[in-house]
Amino acid sequence: MRRNSLYTGDIVLTGPPNSGKTTLLKAVKELGFLTVPETAGELLQEGLLPWEEPERFDLERWQRQLRYESALPSHPRPAFLDRGLFDTVAYRRAYNQELPDYVHFIGGPRYRLMLLCAPCPWVEDGVRYEGNGDLEKALAFQALITPLLEQAYRERGVPVIKVPLLPHAQRVEYVLEAARQAIKGTTELVS
C-alpha cells in the first residue's frame, strides 16, 4: 500500500552542500530504513543544470520528490529523505528567485522532523557546483543556505534538530536517536 500525499511521518536529512547527508542516508539505509535519494543530484547527473534552466530544474526536482515520497510503501517506521520539498524554497531564496506557485500548494508540517546537518570540511568531488571550484565562495554559500533551510522548514511547522559534525558512527547514532525521539513525540534534542 502506498502512502497518501498528506503523510507527515518521514524525516528529512538536509543541510548545505558537503554536510554528509548522502553518507548518513547510506548508513541508515544499511540499517534497514526506507530512504529516498537526493533528486537534485539525479538531475545534475542527467544533465539538467540549475544555472542554465532554474525554473525547469526546480519544477522537475519538486515533481520527482513528490513522486518518490508518494511511492514509498506504507510502513510504521519513517523513511529518511536526502533533502525534502522545502529545500526548493531555501535555494530559491538563496538565489533571490521568486517562489513558484506550486510551493504554496503543500502546507502544514508534511514531515515529522528535519535534521539539519552541519557542514563537513569541504571536499571538491565534482558533484557540487556551488562556488565553481572557489573554496571561499563555496563556504560562503554554505553559510548562506544553512539558515535558509532551517527557516523554510520551521515556517511550515516542521521541527528542526541540528546535527553536529561528529565522527561518522556517532553522527549516525545521533540521527537515529533524534528519529527515536521524534517518533515518541518528544523534542528533547531540538535546537
PyMOL commands that set and color helices and strands:
alter all, ss='L'
color gray80, all
select helices_A, chain A and resi 21-30+39-45+54-71+87-94+101-105+135-154+168-184
alter helices_A, ss='H'
color red, helices_A
select strands_A, chain A and resi 11-14+35-36+80-82+113-117+160-163
alter strands_A, ss='S'
color yellow, strands_A
deselect
rebuild
show_as cartoon
